[in-house]
């Protein structure tokens, strides 16, 4: 029985990959996404400089154009910023922070939102009404405004911005999973699980939640991209990452004042990196949505 089940799952996964590969744009997005993640993971081993090490920086190398050789003998292929940091190294390290914050915030928001949404759908009645009114209240606030308020209270730092992003995003997951679970809770297998005397927790998370994962996968990919974009916006405004840990948004902010003076590279290259990250994740998420939804495929 388990062998047959594993064969069915393997066939379903191969079918999913085959359907996904029918879109060349989505394949490009997936390849680009993998390259970006690999760069963030292993890139610091090959970068010419650690941009967080103040001993490796020299203000004499400040705002060097792309291709210039610095005083330390390093060729700065993308130039340097106002602190003398090698932009290529700073972008690679900034990718790690931006991706890490986006993924961690997305996973935590997914866990919290899924638990809340499943609880609302399973129990229904007053529990559902109270929870969904809280979700509606949460979603009535603009995400950027709520994040700004929270960071103004909490301060700067990786943990603070993760808390702010989770507080902004959990409601999206709660509403998504609740919409799917409301339909699933009336199915026969849920009634059978209840009649067997299984606990509420086991029915909710062992039977109901696994059948609501398809929309959650799509929402999770989109929300990770949104979290990265929101973190970059907050860092650009000076409320996200501290100066000693520049993310892509903070790197863009560092060079914004120099654009009109012709030093375009300080903001342009981190901006291109941020654009590629968000576009690649969105392409992957859009294709997953199309594959998992037969109506969109047709």
SERO-4910 file (N, C-alpha, C, O; in steps of 0.05 Angstrom, whole numbers):
BEGIN
 pado doro    nc1    nc2    nc3   cac1   cac2   cac3    cc1    cc2    cc3    oc1    oc2    oc3
  Unk    A     17    -24      0      0      0      0     17     25      0     12     44    -15
  Unk    A     38     25     17     56     49     18     72     52     -7     77     74    -16
  Unk    A     79     29    -20     94     30    -45     77     42    -66     87     59    -82
  Unk    A     52     34    -67     33     45    -87     29     75    -83     27     91   -101
  Unk    A     27     83    -57     23    111    -50     47    127    -58     44    149    -69
  Unk    A     71    117    -53     95    131    -61     97    134    -91    106    155   -101
  Unk    A     89    113   -106     90    115   -135     70    136   -145     76    150   -164
  Unk    A     47    137   -132     27    157   -140     37    185   -135     34    203   -151
  Unk    A     50    189   -111     61    216   -105     83    223   -124     85    246   -133
  Unk    A    100    204   -131    122    209   -150    110    217   -177    120    235   -190
  Unk    A     89    202   -186     77    209   -212     64    236   -211     66    251   -231
  Unk    A     52    243   -189     40    270   -186     60    292   -187     56    313   -199
  Unk    A     84    287   -175    105    307   -175    116    310   -203    122    332   -211
  Unk    A    120    288   -217    130    290   -245    110    304   -262    118    319   -280
  Unk    A     84    299   -258     64    314   -273     65    343   -267     62    360   -285
  Unk    A     69    350   -242     71    378   -234     94    392   -248     92    414   -258
  Unk    A    118    378   -248    141    389   -261    137    392   -291    145    412   -304
  Unk    A    123    373   -303    118    374   -332     99    398   -339    104    412   -358
  Unk    A     78    401   -322     60    424   -327     74    450   -322     70    470   -337
  Unk    A     92    451   -302    106    476   -296    125    483   -319    127    507   -326
  Unk    A    138    463   -331    158    468   -352    145    477   -378    159    485   -397
  Unk    A    118    477   -380    105    485   -405    107    516   -409    103    525   -431
  Unk    A    114    530   -388    117    559   -390    146    566   -390    159    564   -369
  Unk    A    158    575   -412    186    583   -413    193    605   -393    214    606   -381
  Unk    A    174    624   -391    179    647   -372    181    637   -344    198    647   -329
  Unk    A    164    618   -336    165    607   -309    191    592   -304    202    593   -282
  Unk    A    200    578   -325    225    563   -322    249    582   -318    266    577   -301
  Unk    A    248    604   -333    269    625   -329    268    636   -301    288    640   -288
  Unk    A    244    641   -292    240    651   -264    251    632   -243    263    640   -224
  Unk    A    246    606   -248    255    586   -229    285    584   -229    298    582   -207
  Unk    A    297    583   -253    327    582   -255    339    607   -242    359    605   -227
  Unk    A    328    630   -247    338    655   -236    335    654   -205    354    663   -191
  Unk    A    313    644   -196    309    643   -167    329    624   -154    340    631   -132
  Unk    A    335    601   -166    354    583   -155    382    595   -155    397    592   -136
  Unk    A    389    609   -177    415    622   -178    418    644   -156    439    646   -144
  Unk    A    397    659   -151    398    679   -131    402    667   -103    418    677    -87
  Unk    A    387    646    -98    390    633    -72    418    621    -68    429    624    -47
  Unk    A    428    608    -89    455    597    -87    476    619    -84    495    615    -69
  Unk    A    472    641    -97    490    664    -94    490    674    -65    511    680    -53
  Unk    A    466    676    -53    464    685    -26    477    666     -6    488    674     14
  Unk    A    475    639    -12    485    619      6    516    617      5    529    616     25
  Unk    A    526    615    -20    555    609    -22    571    633    -32    596    633    -33
  Unk    A    557    655    -40    571    678    -51    591    691    -33    613    698    -41
  Unk    A    585    693     -6    604    706     12    631    692     13    651    704     21
  Unk    A    632    666      5    658    653      5    676    663    -18    700    658    -17
  Unk    A    664    676    -38    679    684    -61    680    714    -66    693    723    -84
  Unk    A    666    729    -49    667    758    -52    694    769    -45    707    759    -27
  Unk    A    703    790    -58    729    801    -52    731    816    -26    754    822    -17
  Unk    A    709    821    -13    710    837     12    686    830     30    665    823     20
  Unk    A    690    832     56    668    830     75    659    858     81    673    873     96
  Unk    A    636    867     71    628    894     74    620    902    103    617    925    109
  Unk    A    618    882    120    611    887    148    636    890    166    634    898    189
  Unk    A    659    884    154    684    886    169    696    914    165    706    921    143
  Unk    A    694    931    185    703    959    183    733    960    177    743    980    166
  Unk    A    748    940    186    777    940    181    784    936    151    805    943    142
  Unk    A    765    925    136    770    920    108    762    944     90    766    944     66
  Unk    A    750    965    103    741    988     87    761   1010     88    775   1014    108
  Unk    A    761   1025     66    779   1048     64    763   1071     52    753   1068     29
  Unk    A    760   1093     66    745   1116     55    757   1128     30    744   1142     15
  Unk    A    783   1122     25    795   1131      0    783   1117    -24    785   1127    -46
  Unk    A    770   1094    -19    756   1079    -41    727   1087    -44    712   1074    -58
  Unk    A    719   1108    -30    691   1116    -31    682   1125    -59    695   1141    -72
  Unk    A    659   1115    -67    645   1122    -92    663   1118   -117    663   1135   -135
  Unk    A    677   1096   -117    693   1090   -141    674   1079   -163    656   1064   -157
  Unk    A    678   1087   -188    661   1077   -210    666   1047   -215    687   1037   -207
  Unk    A    648   1034   -230    652   1006   -236    678   1001   -251    685   1016   -270
  Unk    A    692    979   -243    717    972   -257    742    984   -245    764    977   -254
  Unk    A    739   1003   -226    762   1016   -214    777    997   -194    764    980   -181
  Unk    A    803   1000   -193    819    985   -174    823   1003   -149    832   1026   -151
  Unk    A    816    992   -125    819   1007   -101    847   1008    -90    865    997   -101
  Unk    A    850   1021    -67    876   1024    -55    886    997    -44    910    994    -40
  Unk    A    868    979    -38    876    953    -28    882    933    -51    889    910    -45
  Unk    A    880    942    -75    886    925    -98    862    909   -108    864    893   -126
  Unk    A    838    913    -96    814    899   -105    801    913   -129    799    938   -128
  Unk    A    794    898   -149    779    910   -171    750    910   -165    737    889   -161
  Unk    A    738    933   -163    710    936   -156    693    936   -182    689    957   -194
  Unk    A    684    913   -190    671    910   -216    644    925   -217    636    934   -238
  Unk    A    631    929   -194    606    945   -194    610    971   -180    591    985   -174
  Unk    A    635    978   -174    640   1004   -160    639   1001   -130    636    978   -119
  Unk    A    639   1023   -116    637   1024    -87    616   1044    -79    608   1061    -94
  Unk    A    607   1042    -53    588   1061    -43    602   1083    -28    626   1086    -29
  Unk    A    586   1099    -13    598   1122      0    616   1114     24    631   1131     34
  Unk    A    614   1089     33    630   1080     55    655   1065     46    671   1055     62
  Unk    A    659   1063     19    681   1049      8    677   1019      6    695   1004      1
  Unk    A    652   1010     10    645    981      8    644    973    -21    634    987    -38
  Unk    A    655    950    -27    653    938    -54    623    931    -58    612    916    -43
  Unk    A    611    942    -79    583    939    -84    575    910    -90    554    900    -81
  Unk    A    592    896   -104    586    868   -110    585    852    -85    567    835    -81
  Unk    A    604    856    -67    604    842    -41    579    850    -24    567    833    -12
  Unk    A    574    876    -24    551    886     -8    525    875    -18    507    869     -2
  Unk    A    522    872    -45    497    861    -56    494    832    -48    472    823    -42
  Unk    A    515    817    -50    514    788    -43    506    785    -13    489    769     -7
  Unk    A    519    800      5    512    799     33    484    810     37    469    800     54
  Unk    A    476    831     22    449    842     25    428    822     16    406    821     27
  Unk    A    435    805     -4    416    784    -13    410    765     10    387    757     14
  Unk    A    431    758     25    427    739     47    407    751     68    390    737     77
  Unk    A    410    776     74    393    789     94    364    791     83    345    784     96
  Unk    A    361    801     58    335    805     47    320    778     44    297    776     51
  Unk    A    334    758     33    321    732     30    315    719     57    294    707     61
  Unk    A    334    721     75    330    709    102    306    722    116    289    707    127
  Unk    A    304    748    116    282    762    129    256    754    115    236    749    129
  Unk    A    255    754     88    231    747     74    221    719     80    197    714     84
  Unk    A    240    699     79    232    671     83    223    667    112    203    654    117
  Unk    A    239    677    132    232    672    160    205    685    166    188    673    179
  Unk    A    201    710    157    175    724    162    153    709    148    131    706    160
  Unk    A    157    699    124    136    685    110    129    659    123    105    652    125
  Unk    A    149    644    133    143    618    147    128    623    173    109    609    179
  Unk    A    137    643    189    123    648    214     95    658    209     76    650    224
  Unk    A     91    676    190     64    685    184     47    662    174     23    661    180
  Unk    A     59    644    158     44    620    149     35    603    172     11    595    172
  Unk    A     52    598    191     45    581    214     23    593    230      3    580    238
  Unk    A     26    619    236      6    633    253    -21    635    238    -42    629    248
  Unk    A    -19    645    213    -44    649    197    -58    623    192    -83    622    193
  Unk    A    -44    601    186    -56    575    181    -71    565    206    -93    555    204
  Unk    A    -58    568    229    -70    559    254    -96    575    260   -116    563    267
  Unk    A    -95    601    256   -118    617    261   -140    611    241   -164    609    249
  Unk    A   -133    609    215   -154    603    195   -167    576    198   -191    574    195
  Unk    A   -151    556    204   -162    529    208   -180    528    232   -202    516    231
  Unk    A   -172    542    253   -189    543    277   -216    556    272   -237    547    280
  Unk    A   -215    579    257   -240    593    250   -258    575    233   -282    574    238
  Unk    A   -247    562    213   -264    546    195   -275    521    209   -297    513    204
  Unk    A   -259    509    226   -267    483    238   -289    487    258   -309    472    258
  Unk    A   -286    506    276   -306    510    297   -330    526    287   -353    522    296
  Unk    A   -326    545    269   -348    561    258   -362    577    280   -351    582    301
  Unk    A   -386    586    274   -402    600    293   -389    626    303   -378    641    288
  Unk    A   -391    630    330   -380    654    342   -349    655    340   -338    676    336
  Unk    A   -337    632    342   -308    631    339   -299    641    312   -281    658    310
  Unk    A   -313    632    291   -307    641    264   -312    671    261   -296    685    249
  Unk    A   -334    680    272   -342    708    270   -321    726    283   -313    746    271
  Unk    A   -314    719    308   -295    736    323   -268    737    308   -256    758    305
  Unk    A   -258    713    301   -231    712    288   -231    727    261   -212    742    256
  Unk    A   -252    724    245   -252    737    219   -256    767    221   -247    782    204
  Unk    A   -269    776    243   -271    805    247   -244    817    254   -237    839    246
  Unk    A   -228    801    269   -201    810    275   -184    811    250   -168    829    246
  Unk    A   -187    790    233   -173    790    208   -181    813    190   -164    826    178
  Unk    A   -207    819    188   -216    842    172   -205    868    183   -197    885    167
  Unk    A   -204    871    209   -193    895    221   -163    898    214   -154    919    208
  Unk    A   -149    875    215   -121    875    208   -117    883    179    -99    900    173
  Unk    A   -132    872    161   -129    877    132   -139    905    124   -133    914    103
  Unk    A   -154    918    142   -163    945    135   -141    966    137   -144    988    126
  Unk    A   -119    959    151    -96    977    153    -77    973    129    -72    950    122
  Unk    A    -67    994    117    -46    990     97    -21    977    109    -13    984    131
  Unk    A    -10    957     95     12    941    106     36    959    114     48    956    135
  Unk    A     43    978     96     66    994    101     62   1012    125     81   1017    140
  Unk    A     37   1022    129     31   1039    152     34   1024    178     46   1034    197
  Unk    A     23   1000    179     24    984    203     53    976    210     62    977    233
  Unk    A     69    969    189     97    962    193    113    986    203    130    984    221
  Unk    A    107   1010    193    121   1034    201    115   1040    231    133   1047    246
  Unk    A     90   1036    239     83   1041    267     97   1022    285    107   1030    306
  Unk    A     97    996    278    110    976    295    140    981    297    151    979    319
  Unk    A    153    987    275    182    992    276    189   1018    290    210   1020    302
  Unk    A    171   1037    289    176   1062    305    176   1056    335    189   1070    350
  Unk    A    160   1036    343    159   1028    371    181   1009    378    194   1012    399
  Unk    A    186    989    361    205    968    367    234    976    362    252    967    377
  Unk    A    239    993    342    266   1000    335    276    984    312    261    968    300
  Unk    A    302    987    306    315    973    283    326    946    292    330    941    315
  Unk    A    330    929    272    342    903    277    328    881    261    305    884    253
  Unk    A    342    859    257    330    837    241    306    825    255    285    821    243
  Unk    A    308    821    282    285    809    296    261    828    296    238    819    295
  Unk    A    266    854    298    244    873    299    229    874    272    205    875    272
  Unk    A    244    874    250    231    875    224    217    849    218    196    850    204
  Unk    A    227    827    228    212    801    224    186    802    239    165    793    228
  Unk    A    186    812    263    161    815    279    141    832    264    117    826    263
  Unk    A    151    855    254    133    873    239    121    860    214     98    863    209
  Unk    A    137    846    199    128    833    175    108    810    181     88    807    167
  Unk    A    113    795    202     94    774    210     68    786    219     46    776    211
  Unk    A     69    808    234     44    821    242     28    832    219      4    834    220
  Unk    A     42    839    197     29    850    173     17    827    157     -5    831    145
  Unk    A     30    804    155     23    784    135      6    761    145     -6    747    129
  Unk    A      5    755    171     -9    731    180    -38    731    172    -49    709    167
  Unk    A    -51    754    170    -80    755    163    -85    745    135   -107    734    130
  Unk    A    -66    749    116    -70    739     89    -72    709     89    -89    697     75
  Unk    A    -55    696    104    -56    667    105    -81    657    120    -93    637    112
  Unk    A    -89    671    141   -113    663    156   -137    664    138   -153    645    138
  Unk    A   -141    685    122   -164    687    105   -163    666     83   -184    654     76
  Unk    A   -139    661     72   -137    641     50   -144    613     59   -160    599     47
  Unk    A   -132    605     82   -136    578     91   -165    574    102   -176    553    100
  Unk    A   -176    595    113   -203    593    123   -223    589    100   -242    574    102
  Unk    A   -218    604     78   -236    600     54   -235    572     44   -256    561     36
  Unk    A   -211    560     43   -209    532     33   -220    512     53   -233    493     46
  Unk    A   -215    517     79   -223    498    100   -253    498    104   -264    477    112
  Unk    A   -267    520     99   -296    521    103   -309    501     84   -329    488     91
  Unk    A   -299    498     60   -309    479     41   -302    451     49   -319    433     47
  Unk    A   -277    446     57   -268    419     64   -281    408     89   -283    384     91
  Unk    A   -288    425    108   -299    415    133   -325    400    130   -333    385    148
  Unk    A   -339    404    107   -365    390    102   -361    364     87   -381    351     81
  Unk    A   -337    357     81   -332    333     66   -336    308     84   -336    310    108
  Unk    A   -339    285     70   -345    260     85   -322    252    102   -326    241    124
  Unk    A   -297    256     93   -274    246    109   -272    261    135   -262    250    154
  Unk    A   -281    286    136   -281    301    161   -302    290    180   -297    286    204
  Unk    A   -325    284    169   -346    272    186   -338    245    196   -344    238    219
  Unk    A   -324    229    179   -315    203    187   -294    205    210   -295    190    229
  Unk    A   -276    225    208   -256    229    228   -269    237    255   -261    228    276
  Unk    A   -289    254    253   -303    261    278   -318    238    290   -318    234    315
  Unk    A   -331    222    273   -346    199    284   -328    178    297   -337    163    314
  Unk    A   -302    177    289   -283    159    301   -273    169    328   -259    154    342
  Unk    A   -282    192    336   -274    203    362   -247    216    363   -236    219    385
  Unk    A   -236    223    340   -210    236    340   -212    264    353   -233    277    352
  Unk    A   -190    273    364   -190    299    377   -192    321    357   -186    318    333
  Unk    A   -201    344    366   -203    367    348   -176    374    335   -175    380    312
  Unk    A   -155    373    351   -129    380    340   -121    360    318   -110    369    298
  Unk    A   -126    335    322   -119    315    302   -135    318    276   -125    316    254
  Unk    A   -161    324    279   -178    328    256   -169    353    241   -168    353    216
  Unk    A   -164    375    256   -157    400    243   -130    399    228   -128    407    205
  Unk    A   -110    388    242    -83    389    230    -74    364    217    -55    364    201
  Unk    A    -88    342    222    -82    317    209    -98    310    184    -90    296    167
  Unk    A   -123    322    183   -141    316    161   -149    340    145   -149    341    121
  Unk    A   -156    362    160   -167    385    147   -145    402    133   -147    409    110
  Unk    A   -124    408    148   -103    426    138    -88    415    113    -83    430     95
  Unk    A    -81    388    112    -67    378     88    -83    382     62    -70    384     41
  Unk    A   -109    384     64   -125    388     40   -129    418     33   -144    424     14
  Unk    A   -116    435     47   -117    464     42    -90    475     34    -86    499     34
  Unk    A    -71    457     28    -43    467     23    -39    480     -4    -21    497     -7
  Unk    A    -55    472    -24    -51    483    -51    -52    514    -52    -34    526    -61
  Unk    A    -74    526    -41    -74    555    -41    -53    567    -23    -43    590    -28
  Unk    A    -45    553     -2    -25    563     16      2    565      3     17    584      8
  Unk    A      9    546    -14     34    546    -28     36    571    -46     57    584    -47
  Unk    A     15    577    -60     15    600    -77     17    626    -61     34    643    -68
  Unk    A      1    628    -40      2    653    -24     29    656    -11     39    678     -8
  Unk    A     41    634     -2     67    635     11     89    646     -7    105    663      1
  Unk    A     89    637    -32    110    648    -51    106    678    -56    125    693    -57
  Unk    A     81    686    -59     76    714    -64     82    731    -40     93    753    -42
  Unk    A     76    721    -16     81    736      8    110    738     15    119    758     27
  Unk    A    126    718      7    155    720     11    166    743     -6    182    759      4
  Unk    A    157    745    -31    165    767    -48    156    794    -36    170    814    -37
  Unk    A    131    795    -26    121    819    -14    136    827     11    141    850     16
  Unk    A    145    807     26    160    812     51    187    824     43    197    843     57
  Unk    A    200    814     23    226    825     14    223    853      4    239    871     11
  Unk    A    202    858    -11    197    886    -21    190    905      2    200    927      2
  Unk    A    174    896     21    167    913     44    191    918     61    195    941     71
  Unk    A    208    898     66    232    902     81    251    922     68    262    940     81
  Unk    A    253    921     41    270    939     26    258    968     29    274    987     31
  Unk    A    232    970     28    219    997     30    225   1008     58    231   1032     61
  Unk    A    221    992     79    226   1002    106    255   1009    111    261   1029    124
  Unk    A    273    993    100    302    999    102    309   1024     87    325   1040     96
  Unk    A    296   1028     64    301   1052     48    292   1077     64    305   1098     62
  Unk    A    271   1074     79    260   1097     95    276   1100    122    271   1119    137
  Unk    A    295   1082    127    311   1085    151    300   1072    176    310   1076    198
  Unk    A    279   1055    173    267   1042    196    270   1012    196    260    998    214
  Unk    A    285   1001    177    289    972    175    315    963    187    318    963    211
  Unk    A    333    955    169    359    944    178    377    966    187    376    988    176
  Unk    A    394    961    208    414    981    216    436    985    195    439    968    177
  Unk    A    450   1007    197    470   1014    177    492    993    176    504    988    155
  Unk    A    498    980    198    519    960    199    512    934    185    529    917    181
  Unk    A    486    930    178    477    906    165    460    913    141    436    910    141
  Unk    A    473    924    120    457    935     98    443    913     82    456    894     72
  Unk    A    417    915     79    402    898     61    401    913     34    412    934     31
  Unk    A    387    901     15    385    913    -12    372    941    -10    380    960    -24
  Unk    A    351    943      6    337    968      9    355    990     20    354   1013     11
  Unk    A    371    983     40    389   1003     52    412   1010     33    421   1033     33
  Unk    A    421    991     17    441    998     -4    430   1017    -24    445   1035    -33
  Unk    A    405   1014    -32    393   1033    -51    391   1060    -38    396   1080    -51
  Unk    A    383   1061    -13    381   1087      1    407   1101      4    408   1126      2
  Unk    A    429   1086      8    455   1098     11    464   1114    -14    478   1134    -11
  Unk    A    456   1105    -37    465   1118    -62    444   1137    -74    449   1149    -95
  Unk    A    421   1139    -61    399   1155    -73    407   1184    -76    400   1197    -96
  Unk    A    422   1195    -56    429   1223    -57    451   1229    -77    456   1252    -83
  Unk    A    464   1208    -88    486   1212   -107    477   1208   -136    493   1211   -154
  Unk    A    452   1201   -141    443   1195   -168    446   1220   -186    456   1218   -208
  Unk    A    437   1243   -176    438   1267   -192    466   1277   -197    471   1292   -216
  Unk    A    485   1268   -181    513   1276   -185    528   1257   -204    552   1261   -209
  Unk    A    513   1238   -216    525   1220   -235    535   1193   -224    543   1176   -240
  Unk    A    534   1190   -198    543   1165   -186    519   1145   -184    510   1138   -163
  Unk    A    510   1137   -208    486   1121   -210    489   1093   -199    469   1082   -189
  Unk    A    513   1082   -200    517   1054   -194    512   1047   -165    505   1024   -159
  Unk    A    513   1066   -147    510   1060   -118    481   1050   -113    477   1032    -96
  Unk    A    461   1062   -126    434   1053   -123    424   1034   -145    407   1017   -140
  Unk    A    435   1037   -169    425   1022   -192    429    992   -189    411    977   -193
  Unk    A    453    984   -183    459    955   -182    444    941   -159    434    919   -164
  Unk    A    443    952   -135    426    939   -114    396    939   -123    382    921   -116
  Unk    A    388    960   -137    360    961   -146    354    939   -166    333    927   -166
  Unk    A    373    934   -184    370    913   -204    369    886   -190    353    869   -197
  Unk    A    386    882   -170    386    857   -155    359    852   -141    348    830   -141
  Unk    A    349    873   -128    323    871   -115    300    865   -135    283    849   -129
  Unk    A    301    878   -158    281    873   -179    282    844   -188    261    832   -191
  Unk    A    306    833   -192    308    805   -202    298    786   -181    285    766   -188
  Unk    A    303    791   -155    293    774   -134    263    773   -134    251    751   -134
  Unk    A    250    796   -134    221    798   -132    208    786   -157    188    772   -155
  Unk    A    218    793   -180    206    783   -205    209    753   -207    189    740   -215
  Unk    A    232    742   -200    235    713   -202    216    698   -184    205    678   -192
  Unk    A    213    707   -159    195    694   -140    166    697   -150    151    678   -148
  Unk    A    159    720   -160    131    724   -170    126    706   -194    104    695   -196
  Unk    A    145    703   -212    141    685   -235    137    656   -226    120    642   -236
  Unk    A    152    647   -206    149    620   -196    122    617   -182    108    598   -187
  Unk    A    114    637   -166     88    636   -153     65    636   -172     45    621   -168
  Unk    A     66    653   -193     45    654   -213     41    628   -227     19    619   -233
  Unk    A     64    615   -234     62    590   -249     52    567   -231     36    551   -240
  Unk    A     60    567   -206     49    547   -187     19    550   -185      4    531   -184
  Unk    A     10    575   -183    -19    580   -182    -33    569   -206    -54    557   -204
  Unk    A    -22    574   -230    -34    564   -254    -35    534   -256    -55    522   -264
  Unk    A    -13    521   -247    -12    492   -248    -32    479   -228    -44    459   -235
  Unk    A    -34    491   -205    -52    479   -184    -81    486   -189    -98    473   -176
  Unk    A    -87    504   -206   -114    512   -212   -121    505   -241   -113    520   -259
  Unk    A   -135    483   -246   -141    475   -273   -156    496   -289   -154    498   -313
  Unk    A   -172    512   -275   -188    533   -290   -169    553   -302   -173    562   -325
  Unk    A   -148    561   -287   -129    580   -298   -113    568   -321   -105    582   -340
  Unk    A   -107    542   -319    -93    528   -341   -109    529   -367    -98    535   -389
  Unk    A   -135    524   -365   -152    525   -389   -154    553   -400   -168    557   -421
***
